[in-house]
Every structure is written in structure tokens, then in C-alpha cells.
């Protein structure tokens, strides 16, 4: 057995040696006969039979450098409010205020915006709006304000409820109406309502934006600056009629014509008709704006109940096209 294994290994070595010699000699022959030339021909054939690719040319942009410059400028100005918010460079306005403003004001960046802000303190917000609107005219009003010396910023000293002063400011800087008005002034409901309706009706463009900041001051009680605020108290009181109607009308039909006279009387008291809420100060003023949003339903002659001797009045559409309420900030868009 050992002899057989030794013989087999010897034959394998001989054959492997012969194979190596054959491969080496074949390589020499192919190299002498032009293997590089054959390889070049093969690559050329492979490239010629490769599937063709359709190359689409880029659409030419007219005045491309100018378009890129405008795009870069728009992106840089549009990100300024986010930069202010992320780095807390402007402590007077919370971060979510600036992010909400960016959503509303971004389409107006390249326009010649007329902006009025009530309550500017040191004027740092006016500088922020000047940087955000490179073509805008920025006007500020405060009871104590100083001139910033900027060509596109104009400041006035006065009170927000002074309608004569507000009219003069609008005539001097926005005869056609302001695009944006921001109320960051006294945060007292009655004063904010006076300036809102005067500016909203007479000095705000159609489609303009009116922002009201810090309406949560209506929940502050015994505050030195917000005397109209009050502590929030939650509580729903169930009346005796409400209790009786819930017990007697559980199995009654829902349809009004199928109810008997007693069930019709109790139906009006089955569900809570009046939800108690907070209506002090700025909170009460904001809820009046909600009523303005529903003015078309309030004046609808089919639903509004009137005295028979009073002639019906025509239906009045709301002056507000859109109203956004977020914590501390209300944004109203004019029709």
C-alpha cells in the first residue's frame, strides 16, 4: 500500500510539472504572437457592443448667475429667523413665534413689504425685520422709543390706542395699507382691541397679516403690567333641568318631530349648551375674534332668532379669512 501511494504521488508531480511547463510555453507563444494586440482588439469590440446611453442636456437657465444669486439671497434671508430662534439671539420673542412667522412671511421676502410693529422697546426687533425683508419699510411705535438712525426704519413715540397717530403713521409710510402689523405692545385686551379694529379695517391691505403676541396675559392675576388678567378657574355646573333631561330622554327618539311637547322642552337642556370659559383680558379679546370668524353664521337669517317687530338684517360675511391660534400668538389674515 505504501508503494502504491508513493507511486501515485510521483505521477501527480510529474503531471503537474508537465502542465506548468505547457502553460508557460503557451504564454510565451501568445505573447510573441501579439497578445497585447489581441487584448486591444477585444476591448474595442466590447466598447462597440456596449448598450448606448441617452444623455440629457441640462435645461438652459436664462441669466443663470443672477438666478443663482437671487436663490442664495432668498435662502439666506429665509433662514435668518431660524438662526435667531436656534441661537437665542433675540430674547424678546420665543422660538416658536419666529418659526411661525417664517411660515407666513417667507413668500413676502422679495416684496417691498410695509411692516408696522406696535411695542418695539429698544428696537432690536425692527433690525431683525429689516434684515429679513431686504426691500421692506419697517415702522415701529412705542411709548418710549429712540431713533435708530437706519434709512429703512422709522420709529414713532405714542400709545397704541391713539387712533389719530396710527392714521398719521399709515398715511406717511403706507398710504395703500400695511402688509404686516404686529402687536407686541401693552398686552391689555381693551387697548389691543382698539388698535386692532382701527388698523385692521382701515390700514391693512386685503390679504394682509395681523399678529397679536402674548395673549396669554389674560390668565395672569394681580400682575403689575396686566391689570385685566384673572386666574383661570375650570368648572362646569350641571343644572337641575340638565340632570332631569339626561334621565328622561335616554330612550327617546332622536328626531325632533317624533318628540312629545315635554320631550321637546327637555331636549334643549339634555346637552350642555354653554361651556364656561375664560374671557378676561387678552383671552376675551381673542375669543371675540373667534366670533368674528363665525359672523356669517351669526347673521344667517335662517338660524338667528329675532324679535318679530325687528326687521331682518342681511347676512354679513366675516372680515377674517384665516385665523391661527398657537400658544401665546394669534395670526389673523384679512379677506
C-alpha positions in Angstrom: 0.0 0.0 0.0 2.8 2.3 0.8 4.5 1.6 -2.6 1.2 2.4 -4.4 0.8 5.7 -2.6 4.4 6.7 -3.3 4.0 5.9 -7.0 0.8 7.8 -7.2 2.3 11.0 -5.7 5.3 10.7 -8.1 3.0 10.5 -11.1 1.0 13.5 -9.9 4.2 15.6 -9.5 5.3 14.6 -13.0 1.9 15.6 -14.5 1.7 18.9 -12.6 5.2 19.7 -13.7 4.2 19.0 -17.3 1.1 21.1 -17.0 3.1 24.1 -15.7 5.6 23.7 -18.5 2.8 23.6 -21.0 1.1 26.7 -19.6 4.4 28.6 -19.5 5.3 27.7 -23.1 1.8 28.6 -24.3 2.0 32.0 -22.6 5.4 32.7 -24.3 3.9 31.8 -27.7 0.8 34.0 -27.2 3.0 36.9 -26.1 5.3 36.6 -29.1 2.3 36.4 -31.5 0.7 39.6 -30.2 -1.4 39.0 -27.1 -1.4 42.8 -26.4 -2.8 43.4 -29.9 -5.4 40.8 -29.3 -6.4 42.4 -26.0 -6.7 45.8 -27.6 -9.0 44.4 -30.3 -11.1 42.7 -27.6 -11.6 45.9 -25.6 -12.5 47.8 -28.8 -15.1 45.2 -29.7 -16.6 45.2 -26.2 -16.9 49.0 -26.3 -18.6 48.9 -29.7 -21.2 46.4 -28.4 -21.9 48.2 -25.2 -25.6 49.5 -24.9 -25.9 53.1 -25.7 -26.8 55.6 -23.0 -29.1 58.6 -23.6 -27.6 61.8 -22.3 -30.0 64.5 -21.4 -28.7 68.0 -21.7 -29.4 70.4 -18.8 -32.1 72.9 -19.5 -30.5 76.4 -20.1 -31.4 78.9 -17.4 -31.7 82.5 -18.6 -29.3 84.8 -16.8 -28.1 81.9 -14.6 -25.7 83.9 -12.4 -28.5 86.3 -11.4 -30.9 83.5 -10.8 -28.4 81.7 -8.5 -27.7 85.0 -6.7 -31.4 85.5 -6.0 -31.8 81.9 -4.8 -28.9 82.2 -2.5 -30.1 85.6 -1.2 -33.6 84.2 -0.6 -32.3 81.1 1.2 -30.0 83.3 3.4 -32.7 85.7 4.4 -35.3 83.0 4.9 -33.0 81.2 7.4 -32.4 84.3 9.5 -35.4 83.8 11.7 -34.4 80.2 12.3 -30.9 81.4 13.2 -32.4 83.9 15.6 -34.6 81.1 17.1 -31.9 78.4 17.3 -29.2 80.6 18.8 -31.5 82.6 21.1 -30.2 85.9 19.6 -33.5 87.6 20.1 -34.8 87.0 23.6 -37.9 89.1 23.3 -39.7 86.7 21.0 -39.9 82.9 21.8 -38.6 80.4 19.3 -42.0 79.1 18.1 -43.1 82.7 17.4 -40.2 83.1 14.9 -40.8 79.7 13.3 -44.5 80.6 12.9 -43.6 83.9 11.4 -41.3 82.2 8.9 -44.1 80.1 7.6 -46.3 83.2 7.0 -43.7 85.7 5.9 -41.5 83.6 3.6 -43.5 84.3 0.4 -43.1 88.1 1.1 -39.3 88.2 1.4 -38.6 89.7 -2.1 -41.5 92.1 -1.9 -41.5 95.8 -0.9 -43.2 95.0 2.4 -44.7 97.6 4.6 -44.5 96.4 8.2 -45.7 98.1 11.4 -44.9 96.8 14.9 -46.6 98.2 18.0 -44.3 97.9 21.0 -40.7 97.8 20.0 -38.8 98.7 23.2 -35.1 99.0 22.3 -35.8 98.5 18.6 -33.9 95.1 18.2 -37.0 93.5 16.6 -37.0 96.3 13.9 -33.4 95.5 13.0 -34.4 91.8 12.7 -37.3 92.7 10.3 -35.0 95.0 8.3 -32.6 92.1 7.8 -35.4 89.7 7.0 -37.1 92.0 4.4 -34.3 93.5 2.3 -36.7 95.7 0.4 -39.2 96.4 3.2 -40.1 99.6 5.1 -40.1 98.9 8.8 -42.2 101.2 11.1 -42.2 101.0 14.9 -44.4 102.5 17.7 -43.6 102.6 21.4 -44.3 104.8 24.4 -40.5 105.1 24.9 -38.5 104.8 21.7 -35.3 106.3 20.3 -34.3 106.9 16.7 -32.1 104.0 15.4 -30.7 106.1 12.5 -31.5 103.4 9.9 -32.7 104.5 6.4 -35.5 101.9 6.2 -36.6 102.0 9.9 -38.9 104.7 11.1 -39.9 105.0 14.8 -42.8 106.9 16.5 -43.5 107.7 20.1 -47.0 107.2 21.3 -49.7 104.9 22.6 -51.3 102.1 20.7 -54.9 103.2 21.3 -54.2 106.7 19.7 -56.1 106.2 16.5 -55.2 109.6 15.2 -51.5 108.8 15.5 -52.0 105.4 13.9 -53.7 107.1 10.9 -50.9 109.6 10.5 -48.3 106.8 10.5 -50.2 104.9 7.9 -50.6 108.0 5.7 -46.9 108.8 5.8 -45.4 105.3 5.2 -48.2 103.1 3.9 -50.9 105.0 2.0 -52.0 101.8 0.4 -52.1 99.9 3.6 -49.6 97.8 5.6 -48.8 94.2 4.6 -47.9 93.1 8.1 -48.9 94.5 11.5 -47.5 93.0 14.7 -49.0 93.9 18.1 -46.4 93.4 20.8 -47.4 96.4 22.9 -49.4 96.7 26.1 -51.0 93.2 26.1 -54.1 94.7 27.6 -57.3 93.5 26.0 -59.2 96.8 25.6 -56.2 98.6 24.2 -55.3 95.7 21.8 -58.9 95.6 20.6 -59.0 99.4 19.9 -55.8 99.3 17.8 -56.7 96.1 16.1 -60.1 97.1 14.6 -58.8 100.6 13.6 -55.8 99.2 11.8 -57.4 96.0 10.5 -60.3 97.8 8.9 -58.6 101.0 7.6 -54.8 100.4 7.3 -54.3 96.8 6.5 -54.2 95.6 2.8 -56.6 92.9 1.7 -54.9 89.6 2.4 -52.6 91.3 4.9 -51.5 89.7 8.1 -52.1 90.9 11.7 -50.2 89.2 14.5 -51.1 89.5 18.2 -48.4 88.4 20.6 -48.6 87.3 24.3 -52.4 86.9 24.5 -51.8 84.6 27.5 -51.5 87.6 29.8 -55.3 87.3 30.3 -54.6 84.4 32.6 -52.3 86.4 34.9 -53.9 87.7 38.1 -52.6 90.6 40.1 -49.9 91.4 37.6 -48.3 94.8 37.8 -48.4 95.3 34.0 -51.6 93.4 33.1 -54.4 94.6 35.4 -57.1 93.0 33.2 -55.9 89.4 33.7 -57.5 86.9 36.0 -56.8 83.4 37.4 -58.3 80.6 35.3 -60.9 78.5 37.1 -62.4 75.5 35.4 -65.8 74.2 36.5 -69.0 73.1 34.7 -72.1 73.2 36.8 -74.9 70.8 35.9 -78.3 72.4 36.3 -81.4 70.6 37.5 -83.0 70.7 34.0 -79.8 69.2 32.6 -79.9 66.4 35.1 -83.7 65.7 34.5 -83.3 65.7 30.7 -80.5 63.2 30.8 -82.5 60.8 32.8 -85.8 61.1 30.9 -84.5 61.3 27.3 -82.1 58.3 27.2 -84.6 56.1 25.3 -86.4 58.9 23.4 -86.2 59.2 19.6 -83.6 61.5 18.2 -85.8 63.0 15.5 -87.4 66.2 16.7 -90.9 65.7 15.0 -91.3 62.4 16.9 -91.0 64.0 20.3 -93.9 65.0 22.5 -94.2 68.5 24.0 -92.5 67.5 27.3 -89.6 65.8 25.4 -89.1 68.9 23.2 -88.9 71.1 26.2 -86.3 68.8 27.8 -84.3 68.3 24.6 -82.9 71.8 24.8 -81.5 71.0 28.2 -80.2 67.5 27.5 -76.8 68.6 26.4 -74.6 71.3 27.7 -75.4 74.4 25.7 -73.0 76.8 27.3 -69.4 75.8 28.0 -67.9 78.0 30.7 -64.6 79.5 29.6 -62.1 82.2 30.5 -62.9 85.7 29.0 -60.6 88.1 30.8 -58.2 90.5 29.2 -56.5 89.4 26.0 -58.1 85.9 26.2 -61.5 87.5 26.0 -60.4 89.7 23.0 -59.1 86.6 21.2 -62.5 84.8 21.7 -64.2 87.9 20.2 -62.1 87.4 17.1 -63.4 83.8 17.0 -66.9 85.3 17.0 -65.9 87.4 14.0 -64.8 84.3 12.2 -68.4 83.0 12.6 -70.1 86.2 11.6 -71.7 84.7 8.6 -73.4 82.1 10.8 -74.3 84.7 13.4 -76.1 86.9 10.9 -77.7 84.0 9.0 -81.4 84.8 8.8 -82.4 81.0 8.7 -80.9 80.3 12.1 -80.7 83.6 14.0 -83.7 84.2 16.3 -85.1 87.8 16.2 -87.9 89.7 17.7 -90.9 89.7 15.3 -91.0 93.6 15.3 -87.4 93.9 14.3 -86.8 93.7 10.5 -84.4 91.0 9.4 -80.8 92.1 8.6 -78.8 90.9 5.6 -76.2 88.2 6.2 -72.7 89.7 6.9 -69.6 87.8 5.8 -66.6 87.6 8.1 -63.8 90.1 7.6 -61.3 87.4 8.6 -60.2 84.8 6.0 -58.0 82.8 8.3 -57.1 82.7 12.0 -54.3 80.8 13.6 -54.1 80.4 17.4 -51.0 78.9 18.9 -49.7 79.3 22.5 -49.0 83.0 23.0 -49.5 84.0 19.4 -52.5 84.8 17.2 -52.2 85.4 13.4 -55.2 86.9 11.6 -55.4 87.2 7.8 -57.7 89.8 6.2 -60.1 88.9 3.5 
